[in-house]
Amino acid sequence: MSRTGDEQFGRRLLERTYQPGRMRAITLVPGPPRAAHRDPHAPRAVLRWDGERWKLVAVVADLAAAQARMRSDHPGPEPW
């Protein structure tokens, strides 16, 4: 595959994997990335994918605050 083909493939893969508006929270502690439950009281950066890169939305105190910030404002489906 040519370099241009590789770049197009990578771009398409990102577009499929990360839909614009998708959010994630990363810990703000030294060391390698870890699972969220390993340090639930560590501060977090909440990021949103805009289609090209991750943009900072907020810095929050802990995992619970990050989950509340990432929760959709749209209500779920009607209960049965």
LOLODREN-721960 format. One line per 8 residues: for each residue x, y, z of N, C-alpha, C, O. Coordinates in steps of 0.2 Angstrom, whole numbers, plus 5000, padded with zeros to 4 digits. Each point is the difference from the previous one (the first is absolute). Layout:
X Y Z X Y Z X Y Z X Y Z; ...
// end
This chain:
5004 4994 5000 4996 5006 5000 5004 5006 5000 5005 5000 5004; 4994 5005 4992 5004 5006 5000 4999 5004 5006 4995 4999 5004; 5009 5006 4997 5000 5005 5005 4993 5003 5001 4997 5001 5005; 5001 5002 4989 4993 5003 4999 4995 4995 5002 4995 5002 5004; 5005 4992 4994 4995 4995 5001 5000 4999 5008 4995 4999 5003; 5011 5000 5000 5000 4999 5007 4997 5006 5004 4997 4999 5005; 5004 5007 4993 4997 5006 5003 4993 5000 5000 4996 5001 5004; 5001 4997 4990 4993 5000 4999 4997 4994 5004 4995 5001 5003
5008 4994 4997 4998 4994 5004 5000 5002 5008 4995 4999 5003; 5010 5004 4999 5000 5003 5007 4995 5005 5002 4997 4999 5005; 5001 5005 4990 4995 5005 5001 4993 4997 5000 4996 5002 5004; 5003 4993 4992 4994 4997 5000 4999 4996 5006 4994 4999 5003; 5011 4998 4999 5000 4996 5006 4998 5004 5006 4996 4998 5005; 5007 5008 4996 4998 5005 5005 4993 5002 5000 4997 5001 5005; 5001 5000 4989 4993 5003 4999 4995 4995 5002 4995 5001 5003; 5006 4992 4996 4996 4995 5002 5000 4999 5007 4995 4998 5004
5011 5002 4999 5001 4998 5007 4998 5006 5005 4997 4998 5005; 5005 5008 4993 4998 5006 5004 4995 5004 4997 5002 5004 4995; 4992 4996 5007 4995 5004 4997 5000 5007 5003 5002 5000 5006; 4997 5005 4990 5001 5007 5003 4995 5000 5006 4994 4998 5000; 5008 5005 5005 4996 5001 5006 5001 4995 5006 4998 5000 5005; 5006 4994 4993 5002 4995 5005 5004 5003 5005 5005 5005 4999; 4994 4993 5007 5004 5003 5006 5004 4995 5003 4998 4994 5000; 5007 5008 5004 5004 4995 5004 5004 5004 5005 5000 5006 5000
5001 4991 5006 5004 5003 5005 5006 4997 5001 5001 4993 5000; 5005 5011 5001 5006 4997 5001 5003 5002 5007 4998 5006 5002; 5005 4990 5002 5003 5002 5006 5006 5005 5000 5003 5000 4995; 4997 5004 5009 5006 5005 5000 5005 4999 5006 5001 5004 5004; 5002 4990 4995 5005 4997 5005 5006 4998 4996 4999 4998 4994; 5007 5002 5009 5006 4998 4997 4999 4992 4998 4997 4997 5004; 5007 5001 4991 5000 4993 4999 4996 4998 4994 4997 5004 4997; 5003 4990 5001 4996 4998 4994 4993 5000 5002 4997 5000 5005
4999 5000 4989 4993 5000 5001 4997 4994 5003 5003 4994 4999; 4992 5006 5005 4997 4994 5004 4993 5000 4999 4997 5005 4998; 5000 4990 5004 4993 4999 5000 4997 5005 5005 5003 5002 5005; 4991 5001 4994 4997 5005 5004 4999 4998 5007 5001 5004 5004; 4997 4990 4997 4999 4997 5007 5006 5000 5004 5000 4999 5007; 5006 5001 4990 5006 5000 5004 5002 5006 5005 5003 4999 5005; 4994 5006 4993 5001 5006 5004 4994 5005 4999 5001 5005 4997; 4994 4993 5006 4994 5004 4999 5000 5007 5003 4995 5004 4999
5009 4997 5006 5000 5007 5003 5005 5005 4997 5001 5005 5002; 5003 4993 4992 5004 5004 4997 4996 5005 4995 4995 4998 4998; 5008 5008 5001 4997 5005 4996 5000 4997 4993 5004 4996 4998; 4991 5006 4998 4999 4998 4993 5000 5006 4995 4997 5005 5002; 5005 4994 4992 4999 5004 4994 4994 4997 4996 5001 4995 4998; 4994 5009 5001 4994 4997 4996 5002 5003 4993 5000 5006 4999; 5000 4990 4996 5001 5001 4993 4995 4999 4995 4996 4995 5002; 5003 5008 4993 4995 4999 4995 5003 5000 4993 5004 5004 4998
4994 4991 4998 5003 4999 4993 4996 5004 4996 4994 5000 5000; 5009 5005 4996 4997 5004 4995 5000 4998 4993 4998 5003 4996; 5005 4991 5003 5000 4997 4993 5008 5001 4998 5001 4996 4995; 5003 5008 5008 5007 5000 4998 5004 4999 5006 5006 4997 4999; 4992 5005 5007 5005 5000 5006 4996 5000 5006 4994 5002 5000; 5009 4996 5005 4996 5000 5007 5001 5007 5003 5006 5003 5000; 4989 5000 5002 5000 5007 5003 4998 5000 5007 4995 4996 5002; 5008 5008 5002 4999 5000 5007 4993 5003 5001 4999 5006 4998
4997 4991 5006 4993 5002 5002 5001 5003 5007 4997 5006 5002; 5006 4990 5003 5000 5002 5007 5005 4996 5004 5002 4995 4997; 5000 5008 5008 5004 4996 5005 4996 5000 5006 4998 5004 5003; 5001 4989 4999 4996 4999 5006 5004 4996 5006 5005 4998 4999; 4992 5002 5006 5003 4998 5006 5001 4992 5001 5005 4998 5002; 4991 4998 4995 5000 4993 5001 4996 4996 4994 4997 5003 4996; 5003 4991 5005 4997 4995 4995 4992 5002 5000 4997 5000 4995; 5000 5001 5011 4993 5001 5000 4998 5006 4997 4995 5000 4996
5009 5005 5005 4999 5007 4996 5001 4999 4993 4996 5003 4996; 5009 4993 5002 5001 5000 4993 4994 4996 4996 4998 5002 4995; 4999 4993 5009 4995 4996 4997 4994 5004 5000 4996 5000 4995; 5002 5004 5010 4995 5005 5000 5000 5005 4994 4995 5001 4997; 5011 5001 5002 5001 5005 4994 4999 4997 4993 4998 5003 4996; 5004 4991 5004 5000 4996 4993 4993 4997 4999 4998 4999 4994; 4998 5001 5011 4993 4997 4999 4996 5004 4995 5000 5007 5001; 4996 4990 4995 4996 5004 4995 4995 5004 5003 4997 4998 5005
5001 5008 4992 4995 5004 5003 4993 4997 4997 4995 5002 5003; 5005 4994 4992 4994 4997 4997 4998 4994 5005 5004 4996 5002; 4989 5004 4999 4998 4995 5004 5000 4993 4996 5000 5000 4994; 5000 4995 5010 5000 4993 4996 4993 4998 4998 4996 5004 5000; 5003 4990 4997 4994 4998 4998 4995 5000 5005 5002 4999 5006; 4992 5001 4993 4994 4999 5005 5001 4994 5003 5001 4995 4997; 4998 5004 5010 5000 4994 5003 4994 4996 4998 4995 5002 4997; 5006 4991 5003 4994 4996 4998 4994 5000 5004 4995 4996 4999
// end
